[in-house]
Amino acid sequence: MASPFGNLDSLTGGSLNPASAQAPQKSPFGAPFTTQTSQGGSLFGNSSASMQQPFSTLSGTAPTNTQQQPQQQTQSQTPMASMYGASTNQPQPGAGGLGLSLGGLGSLGASQANTNPTALPQGNTTGYFDSLLSKNKQVSEQSPLGDLPSLQLGLGDLRQRLRKLGPRADPVAHDKARYILAASGVEPAAAVRDLNDFDVRVGGRVERPVSSHATSDIDIDAYLSNIQKKTTLSMIADGLERSTRDFDNFLEDNITMEWEAQRKRIYEHFGIKTRDDSPAEGSSGAPGRESHAGFGRSRRTTKASRSTAPGIKASAFGRSNLQKSVIGTPSKIGAHQPEFTDVQDATGSPGALNGAASIDDRFVREKQGRLAERVQQLNQARIKKEPYAILNELAQIAGTSGDRHAQQLVDAYHAAMTIVGENPGAETFAGDATAKERQFKDKYLDLNEKSPGSVEMRKRILNGANSFLENKFFQEVESIIAKHPREANLGGRPDVISKIKAYVRLRQARKDLVPDNVELQQVDGEFVWAIVFYLLRSGKVAEAADYVKAQATTFRSIDRTFASYLLEYVSSPDRRLRRQLQERCNNEYNQRARNAPENSIDPYRMACYKIVGRCDVSNRSLDGLNTEIEDWIWLQFNLARENDKATEVAGESYGLQDLRASIREIGLKHFPKSPGDDDNGAFGMFFFLQILSGMFEQAIAYLYAFSYVDAIHFAIALEYYGLLRPADPWTTADSLLSHDTRSRPQLSFGRMLGYYTRDFRAADVAAAVDYLTLICLNADLEGEAGRQQAELCHVALRELILESREFSKLIGDIRPDGRRIKGLVEERASLIGLREEDDFVKTVTLQAARFADDNGRTTDAVLLYHLAGDYDSVVTIVSRALSEAISLEIGEDPMRLMPVKPRSDGKDPEAQPGSSLSLASIDDPVQLAMTMMSMYEKDAMFYTRIEDHNRVACHILLQMSEIKGLVEAGQWPEALDKIRSLEILPLDASGDPARIRHYAATFSALSQTVAINVPNLLMWTITCCIRQRERLMSGQFSGNEGTRRMMCDNLKQISIDLTTYTSQLRYRFPPHLHEALARASAD
């Protein structure tokens, strides 16, 4: 079947003979045309021909002149890119032609001939054309194109029709290609998106090839005009793209785009928990993971990864160096969302974090206030190098709090006091009167558990726990005897032995000394074994030995060997028997336990053997006695020993680590794990056990979930003595309790303090500074660890300064003479590791100043730049504010500034009125500028560090402000004199063009803050001239008429000169100013 467009080979890739010629035929589009072969590719890949006679219209009508010259057929054609990238020949435009090139459309409807079009006959050209015409008629009669209607299609429709004629892609082959690429790790769709995304990122634009409409003989002017137009459009497009990118970058840098993070902070502030905050959110996938494509790693990220990416700039109050905020977001006192993930998992809900202390926020606030006072006193004592019994002070507050766990908390404080050796009555550190700051840091943090320091620390914990439990028991003995003196029958000798005897008599009278059906051994009416046991229980070991010696005859009759065991036990510093006595004591204990009939042995006798000889260590309980939980706890610590494992019998090995394992197991079985499981404050007992056993990090983390206020202050006391292992502040920011590479527990102490300040730092920033200062307790650690803790403290203080805006209180203030007053941060420079305090303070001050300036807080920026010593920036900011105030129209409300927060809050007796510059009371930019400039002009230290042009600009603006006041007051002559003294406008030119040009030339040298107010100065001058002329013209008794006329002429001349002045500064002034000048000159 013949193609409707002639030979389809020319469209589908068929080859043409270069030597063959195509005869002219009648075009199916209504006009005869001639085709010529060229070396360009056709529409679909083969050689295509170009039209020699183009269409005159898109409807297919041909021009009237159809005769062609032979020379036109041989004219060389300019190759060009076709619509589909193939090279085609450019057509020759005729009269009224459009010059359109349709790629290979010139070959449509043309039959291939074997004649060469270049070989034209030189003689009878008329016969030649007649033969061509006849051949064309024959072909047209055979071609079905003659029945087609005239062309009514546009270029886009033609392209679509031509595409349909091309070979269609096989979908099966396409799917196979996709499978092959996918098996090779290449995803075609993602690769295409990556390439498109890459093109957009580099800012390139894909320029489609546009067919030229010009012929080979192009007009140079038209070509240059076209190039200029394209260049201009390209520059405009590039400018628009650059503006778009700059605008996006501005939004990203200056406006917080973290909408999800902002929503979360709002929810946290109001204590709202959303579904998105569930723990499953983090395990659902890795939001920050980048998707991989066939051409490498894609830069496209999900929304979640963008909102949490460390590279995105966070809030100015947050962490700026790729980390979360150290001090957290401010919140109210009470229930709030915990910042630590492990605490959140333990509590289960935000309201549980406050635990038992959330009964009434008012009581919590009062308790926090008293605790903050103790922390402030601690820092003051540290500055003065004086001792401060922090554990005792905090124990007193805990005892009066009324919490359910108050008694266990007080016991824990007292136990820690006994362990560290804190003496509340000590006034100096001389002679080891009391524990020193960070005294146990090296021993507690020693990496080698077998080192002498580690062993000594463990022994100290055991001895301290034993001493506390024994002293507490003896105090209970004394209190019970005091409550029941008749039954106790103490007598006239209130020594230790007499008190223990009275205690035994009292318990015997109450029938609770031993269970029923248990016989006790009596000698002369005394329960000797019970007396010895309670002497050992109360820690009175020497008194027990004295009692046995006094009753030597009695004990020799009932037990001949116990006296030797007890004396050896008392004389040993480690409370251990020699190996020989140890074995003999164990044998006697085991024989009596196995062979003696039931209830025939005094249980106190067996308890004394167990304590003195450490018999049957595996069974650490007092069988047959009525004991309390404190007695059981004491027995655990009393039997534990820290000795060399190599020299100790395996059955007798029981140390502090074994004791901790037992307490950990008991806690998992019998104590609440979260606030929701606690009903009666039982968590306090487990916290007490952990403190006794030296599990300080675990104890703080456990108590934090129930009562974070108590946990934080107990941690402060422990950290003061060096009994906490701090965690890396940057790698473990999300966990309160973590473990190091040796599986040792460590606490996120610094961030815990930072998050705690959110309860009150908005109301009491001084207390927040005291808490954040304590982060630097760990700055004395060796190497990188200490530097990181100091950095954490500095970052926290920086965030506090930026958030609170208490610059005058935290960083410092200015005295009337320009000298600075130290702020709270500098006062604690020795506590936060500021060897060169100026560097840190200056860095923080400059950062806060830039932040305040960016947010439009002029007075804050002025104060901070002055404290940082950047006086030139102070003048610049003051000039800018003054310029904005002057730019307001006359009659508008004056501009007011936001004053800084006052340094004095009524509590500081040193901050007397008049002791500082009191920028807190300045809200007028004019007054602020006058105050700062008068201060700077008095001292060469200030004005020598200010640029001359900035100082001059500020003085000019102050004069402009004075002129504006004169204009508002209607003092026209005075205002004109002030304007003339500025030497900005040609008021004294008197029509001299040279002087006017001179003034116009000096306009570009004016400061920007001054130049933007020159239009206002012009309007004031025009107003003064008009009103003064009216006043002179309307005056009835004005004196000399000639003088009045001369003054009016001078004022009119000023208006004319100003018109000339503004005409030389075109496009510098608004149109209404020119109109006003024209009216003033015409009057």
GIPEBEL-V703827 format. One record per residue. N is the residue number from 0. PSI is psi in whole degrees, -180 to 180 (none if undefined). OMEGA is omega in whole degrees, 0 to 359 (none if undefined). Layout:
N:PSI:OMEGA  N:PSI:OMEGA
//
This chain:
0:134:180  1:142:178  2:144:178  3:-15:178  4:25:177  5:-137:184  6:114:181  7:-13:180  8:-32:180  9:-18:180  10:-26:186  11:16:174  12:5:177  13:147:183  14:149:176  15:147:177  16:120:182  17:-26:182  18:-12:182  19:155:180  20:151:179  21:129:181  22:150:177  23:135:181  24:168:177  25:125:183  26:140:175  27:-12:180  28:10:171  29:4:181  30:138:177  31:143:178  32:164:183  33:137:180  34:154:181  35:134:182  36:150:177  37:171:182  38:20:176  39:161:177  40:149:179  41:-170:184  42:-35:182  43:25:169  44:-14:180  45:-179:181  46:139:180  47:159:181  48:155:179  49:154:182  50:132:177  51:-35:177  52:109:183  53:172:178  54:147:175  55:-30:178  56:165:178  57:-14:180  58:-3:174  59:0:179  60:141:183  61:157:175  62:160:184  63:-34:181  64:106:183  65:-1:181  66:138:181  67:145:176  68:145:178  69:-30:181  70:-26:180  71:-25:181  72:-24:182  73:6:182  74:137:181  75:144:182  76:146:179  77:120:179  78:147:179  79:166:178  80:133:179  81:-179:183  82:-26:182  83:21:174  84:-5:179  85:154:180  86:125:180  87:170:178  88:145:185  89:135:182  90:162:178  91:114:184  92:139:176  93:-169:181  94:123:179  95:5:180  96:159:180  97:-15:181  98:30:184  99:139:176  100:117:182  101:36:178  102:-121:182  103:17:183  104:-19:180  105:-19:180  106:-3:181  107:134:177  108:2:182  109:131:176  110:151:181  111:136:179  112:162:182  113:15:179  114:148:179  115:121:182  116:-20:180  117:-18:181  118:77:181  119:147:177  120:141:181  121:-14:184  122:-99:185  123:93:179  124:-23:181  125:-40:178  126:-35:179  127:-45:180  128:-32:177  129:-41:179  130:-39:178  131:-38:181  132:-39:180  133:-42:177  134:-37:180  135:-39:179  136:-39:180  137:-44:181  138:-37:182  139:-32:177  140:-33:180  141:-23:185  142:137:177  143:-1:182  144:-16:181  145:-23:180  146:-8:183  147:148:176  148:171:180  149:154:185  150:127:178  151:25:185  152:150:175  153:179:182  154:-39:178  155:-40:178  156:-38:178  157:-43:179  158:-40:180  159:-42:178  160:-41:181  161:-35:178  162:-35:180  163:-27:180  164:-19:183  165:169:180  166:137:180  167:145:181  168:141:179  169:118:182  170:-31:180  171:-44:179  172:-36:178  173:-44:178  174:-38:178  175:-42:179  176:-39:179  177:-42:179  178:-41:180  179:-44:180  180:-40:179  181:-39:178  182:-27:179  183:3:179  184:12:181  185:127:176  186:109:186  187:-44:183  188:-45:179  189:-35:179  190:-41:179  191:-43:178  192:-38:178  193:-43:180  194:-43:178  195:-41:178  196:-38:178  197:-41:180  198:-39:180  199:-37:183  200:-43:181  201:-5:175  202:14:180  203:155:177  204:134:180  205:113:179  206:114:178  207:139:179  208:126:181  209:129:181  210:137:182  211:147:180  212:-1:184  213:159:179  214:-175:181  215:-32:179  216:76:185  217:141:175  218:126:184  219:-41:181  220:-43:179  221:-38:180  222:-46:179  223:-38:177  224:-40:178  225:-42:179  226:-42:179  227:-41:179  228:-44:179  229:-41:180  230:-42:179  231:-45:179  232:-39:178  233:-42:178  234:-40:178  235:-44:180  236:-43:178  237:-39:178  238:-40:177  239:-44:179  240:-42:179  241:-39:177  242:-40:178  243:-44:179  244:-42:179  245:-38:179  246:-43:177  247:-42:179  248:-37:178  249:-44:178  250:-41:183  251:-34:185  252:-32:189  253:-18:179  254:130:182  255:112:181  256:2:182  257:76:184  258:-38:180  259:-42:179  260:-37:178  261:-42:178  262:-40:180  263:-40:178  264:-38:178  265:-44:178  266:-41:179  267:-37:181  268:-40:181  269:5:177  270:30:181  271:132:178  272:125:182  273:170:178  274:-30:181  275:-17:182  276:9:181  277:154:180  278:-22:181  279:-11:182  280:-41:181  281:-26:182  282:-4:182  283:-18:180  284:175:177  285:99:184  286:-28:182  287:1:183  288:136:181  289:142:178  290:144:182  291:137:177  292:-179:184  293:-23:182  294:24:177  295:-152:186  296:130:181  297:147:178  298:-3:180  299:133:179  300:163:180  301:172:181  302:-38:180  303:-38:181  304:-32:178  305:-37:183  306:-20:181  307:7:181  308:137:182  309:-21:181  310:-20:181  311:136:182  312:126:181  313:-175:179  314:154:181  315:-21:178  316:-9:184  317:-167:182  318:128:185  319:-17:183  320:64:169  321:19:181  322:166:178  323:166:183  324:144:181  325:-34:185  326:-4:177  327:176:179  328:143:180  329:146:179  330:169:179  331:164:177  332:139:178  333:-148:185  334:128:176  335:164:183  336:127:178  337:147:180  338:-20:182  339:133:182  340:-38:180  341:-34:176  342:-38:178  343:-39:177  344:-35:181  345:-41:183  346:-41:179  347:-25:180  348:152:181  349:-35:183  350:-18:182  351:-11:185  352:-34:182  353:-22:174  354:-139:184  355:-17:183  356:3:184  357:25:180  358:-45:180  359:126:182  360:-26:180  361:-42:178  362:-38:178  363:-42:180  364:-42:178  365:-40:179  366:-42:178  367:-35:177  368:-44:179  369:-39:178  370:-38:179  371:-36:177  372:-40:179  373:-38:179  374:-39:177  375:-42:177  376:-36:178  377:-46:180  378:-37:177  379:-40:177  380:-36:178  381:-38:178  382:-39:181  383:-2:181  384:41:179  385:152:178  386:149:177  387:120:183  388:79:186  389:-39:180  390:-42:179  391:-40:180  392:-43:179  393:-33:178  394:-37:179  395:-41:179  396:-40:180  397:-34:180  398:-24:180  399:9:184  400:-28:182  401:12:178  402:159:180  403:-30:181  404:18:186  405:-41:184  406:-44:178  407:-35:179  408:-41:178  409:-42:177  410:-39:179  411:-41:177  412:-45:181  413:-36:177  414:-42:178  415:-37:176  416:-42:179  417:-38:181  418:-46:184  419:-17:181  420:40:180  421:131:180  422:109:182  423:-25:183  424:-1:183  425:138:178  426:-5:180  427:163:178  428:-3:185  429:139:177  430:26:181  431:42:180  432:-30:178  433:168:181  434:145:180  435:164:177  436:130:178  437:34:184  438:-36:187  439:16:184  440:-48:184  441:-43:182  442:-39:183  443:-35:183  444:9:180  445:129:182  446:-27:182  447:112:182  448:-18:181  449:2:179  450:156:180  451:-36:180  452:-43:179  453:-43:179  454:-43:179  455:-36:179  456:-41:179  457:-40:177  458:-39:180  459:-40:178  460:-45:180  461:-47:180  462:-39:178  463:-43:178  464:-43:178  465:-46:181  466:-43:180  467:-47:182  468:-38:180  469:-42:178  470:-39:179  471:-38:179  472:-41:181  473:-35:176  474:-37:176  475:-38:177  476:-46:181  477:-38:180  478:-38:179  479:-41:178  480:-39:179  481:-32:180  482:-31:183  483:69:184  484:-31:182  485:-49:180  486:-33:181  487:-39:178  488:57:185  489:-41:181  490:-167:186  491:0:180  492:89:183  493:51:174  494:-179:185  495:-45:183  496:-40:179  497:-39:179  498:-39:180  499:-39:176  500:-43:178  501:-38:179  502:-41:178  503:-42:178  504:-40:180  505:-43:180  506:-35:177  507:-37:178  508:-31:179  509:-5:180  510:32:178  511:20:178  512:-43:177  513:161:175  514:169:179  515:155:178  516:27:176  517:124:181  518:135:176  519:145:183  520:123:182  521:144:174  522:115:182  523:40:177  524:5:180  525:140:175  526:88:190  527:-41:182  528:-35:177  529:-38:179  530:-44:179  531:-42:181  532:-46:183  533:-25:171  534:-42:176  535:-37:181  536:-34:180  537:5:177  538:9:181  539:70:185  540:-41:179  541:-40:178  542:-35:177  543:-41:178  544:-39:177  545:-40:179  546:-41:179  547:-40:177  548:-41:179  549:-32:179  550:39:184  551:-43:181  552:-43:181  553:-48:182  554:-29:178  555:-28:181  556:-31:183  557:-28:180  558:108:187  559:-25:188  560:-17:186  561:-36:181  562:-41:179  563:-39:177  564:-45:183  565:-42:179  566:-39:176  567:-39:180  568:-41:181  569:-39:184  570:-18:181  571:130:178  572:-27:179  573:5:183  574:52:179  575:150:175  576:156:173  577:160:185  578:-42:182  579:-48:178  580:-34:180  581:-47:180  582:-43:180  583:-42:180  584:-42:179  585:-40:180  586:-45:179  587:-42:180  588:-45:182  589:-39:180  590:-45:180  591:-38:180  592:-33:182  593:-40:192  594:-25:185  595:142:177  596:160:182  597:139:179  598:20:178  599:-14:181  600:136:177  601:121:181  602:-28:178  603:-31:176  604:-45:178  605:-36:178  606:-38:178  607:-41:177  608:-42:181  609:-38:182  610:-47:185  611:-44:184  612:3:183  613:53:183  614:142:177  615:63:183  616:-27:180  617:-27:179  618:89:185  619:68:178  620:156:181  621:96:183  622:140:175  623:10:181  624:149:172  625:99:185  626:159:175  627:175:180  628:-29:177  629:-35:178  630:-39:178  631:-41:179  632:-43:180  633:-40:181  634:-38:179  635:-46:181  636:-30:181  637:-33:181  638:-19:182  639:140:179  640:144:175  641:96:182  642:175:179  643:123:181  644:-28:184  645:-29:183  646:4:184  647:144:177  648:142:185  649:-37:182  650:-20:181  651:3:182  652:116:177  653:104:184  654:-166:184  655:-37:179  656:-40:177  657:-39:178  658:-41:178  659:-39:178  660:-39:178  661:-43:180  662:-39:178  663:-41:179  664:-40:178  665:-40:179  666:-38:179  667:-29:185  668:-37:195  669:-7:185  670:152:183  671:143:181  672:-17:180  673:161:179  674:-28:179  675:-21:180  676:-7:185  677:133:179  678:-27:187  679:18:179  680:26:181  681:-16:180  682:-24:180  683:-34:179  684:-41:179  685:-37:175  686:-41:178  687:-42:178  688:-40:181  689:-38:177  690:-42:179  691:-38:184  692:4:178  693:17:176  694:66:190  695:-45:181  696:-45:179  697:-36:180  698:-44:180  699:-45:180  700:-36:179  701:-45:182  702:-28:183  703:-36:181  704:-24:182  705:-40:181  706:91:187  707:-26:179  708:-48:179  709:-38:181  710:-41:182  711:-42:183  712:-32:173  713:-38:177  714:-36:178  715:-44:180  716:-42:179  717:-41:180  718:-30:178  719:-35:179  720:1:177  721:31:183  722:27:173  723:144:179  724:106:184  725:147:179  726:165:175  727:121:186  728:-17:185  729:-30:181  730:-21:181  731:42:185  732:-22:185  733:-6:185  734:135:175  735:-46:180  736:127:178  737:-178:181  738:145:179  739:-171:182  740:-19:177  741:13:179  742:27:176  743:139:183  744:147:177  745:149:188  746:140:176  747:76:188  748:-46:184  749:-47:181  750:-32:176  751:-42:177  752:-41:180  753:-43:179  754:-29:181  755:-32:184  756:-13:182  757:-17:179  758:-29:191  759:-4:188  760:-22:177  761:-31:181  762:-30:184  763:86:184  764:-26:179  765:-41:178  766:-37:178  767:-38:178  768:-40:179  769:-40:179  770:-45:181  771:-28:177  772:-32:182  773:-14:177  774:-31:182  775:5:172  776:-32:181  777:6:180  778:-12:180  779:6:177  780:156:184  781:144:171  782:-142:186  783:-30:183  784:-46:179  785:-39:179  786:-38:179  787:-38:179  788:-40:176  789:-40:178  790:-40:178  791:-42:178  792:-44:181  793:-39:178  794:-42:179  795:-43:178  796:-38:179  797:-44:179  798:-39:179  799:-42:181  800:-44:182  801:-35:183  802:-43:188  803:-28:184  804:19:175  805:61:187  806:-43:182  807:-29:180  808:-37:185  809:-46:184  810:-37:179  811:176:181  812:178:183  813:133:172  814:163:180  815:-25:179  816:5:177  817:-13:178  818:153:185  819:153:175  820:130:182  821:142:176  822:-177:182  823:-33:182  824:-46:180  825:-32:177  826:-26:179  827:27:183  828:-38:181  829:-20:182  830:-20:183  831:19:172  832:36:179  833:90:176  834:-40:173  835:82:189  836:-29:182  837:-36:182  838:-50:182  839:-48:182  840:-40:180  841:-39:179  842:-47:179  843:-38:181  844:-44:179  845:-40:178  846:-44:178  847:-36:179  848:-45:178  849:-40:179  850:-43:179  851:-39:180  852:-40:179  853:-30:181  854:8:174  855:15:178  856:90:189  857:-48:183  858:-39:176  859:-46:181  860:-39:179  861:-47:180  862:-45:185  863:-42:178  864:-34:176  865:-42:178  866:-30:179  867:-6:179  868:10:179  869:78:186  870:-28:179  871:-39:176  872:-33:177  873:-47:180  874:-39:179  875:-45:181  876:-42:179  877:-41:179  878:-40:179  879:-43:178  880:-39:179  881:-38:178  882:-40:177  883:-37:179  884:-38:180  885:-32:184  886:-13:177  887:147:180  888:152:177  889:129:182  890:-17:178  891:161:177  892:135:181  893:151:180  894:139:179  895:142:179  896:159:175  897:113:184  898:159:177  899:159:177  900:138:184  901:150:180  902:-36:182  903:132:176  904:15:181  905:-10:182  906:-21:185  907:110:181  908:-20:181  909:-23:182  910:75:181  911:155:176  912:135:181  913:-4:180  914:-13:178  915:175:182  916:-18:177  917:53:173  918:-13:180  919:-22:182  920:1:182  921:117:175  922:4:179  923:122:181  924:-32:178  925:-45:178  926:-38:178  927:-44:180  928:-42:179  929:-39:181  930:-47:183  931:-42:182  932:-38:177  933:-35:178  934:-41:182  935:-33:182  936:-17:183  937:-23:188  938:129:179  939:-24:179  940:-28:181  941:-56:191  942:-18:175  943:-16:180  944:16:178  945:135:178  946:142:183  947:-42:183  948:-33:177  949:-40:179  950:-42:178  951:-41:180  952:-40:180  953:-40:178  954:-42:179  955:-42:180  956:-36:176  957:-40:176  958:-38:176  959:-40:178  960:-39:177  961:-40:178  962:-41:179  963:-38:177  964:-38:177  965:-39:178  966:-42:178  967:-32:179  968:-4:179  969:19:179  970:82:189  971:-47:181  972:-42:180  973:-39:179  974:-41:179  975:-37:178  976:-40:179  977:-40:179  978:-39:179  979:-34:181  980:-20:178  981:-27:181  982:41:175  983:-38:181  984:148:183  985:67:179  986:-19:180  987:21:182  988:-31:180  989:39:177  990:6:180  991:113:181  992:-33:181  993:-43:179  994:-37:178  995:-42:177  996:-36:178  997:-45:179  998:-40:179  999:-35:180  1000:-31:180  1001:-4:181  1002:-40:182  1003:-20:180  1004:-7:180  1005:150:174  1006:153:183  1007:-41:181  1008:-29:177  1009:-40:185  1010:-36:182  1011:-13:178  1012:0:176  1013:-41:175  1014:-40:176  1015:-39:178  1016:-38:176  1017:-44:179  1018:-40:178  1019:-39:179  1020:-45:179  1021:-44:180  1022:-44:180  1023:-42:180  1024:-47:182  1025:-49:183  1026:-36:179  1027:-37:176  1028:-42:178  1029:-38:180  1030:-41:180  1031:-40:182  1032:-31:183  1033:-2:181  1034:130:181  1035:-37:182  1036:73:184  1037:7:178  1038:-130:184  1039:124:181  1040:-36:180  1041:-41:178  1042:-42:179  1043:-41:180  1044:-39:180  1045:-39:179  1046:-39:177  1047:-41:178  1048:-38:178  1049:-41:180  1050:-39:178  1051:-37:178  1052:-35:176  1053:-41:178  1054:-41:179  1055:-43:179  1056:-39:178  1057:-34:176  1058:-43:177  1059:-38:180  1060:-47:181  1061:-29:179  1062:-26:178  1063:-10:177  1064:69:185  1065:147:178  1066:14:178  1067:-20:187  1068:153:181  1069:159:182  1070:-36:183  1071:-24:177  1072:-41:177  1073:-39:178  1074:-42:180  1075:-41:178  1076:-40:179  1077:-42:179  1078:-40:181  1079:-36:180  1080:-30:182  1081:-26:183  1082:none:none
//
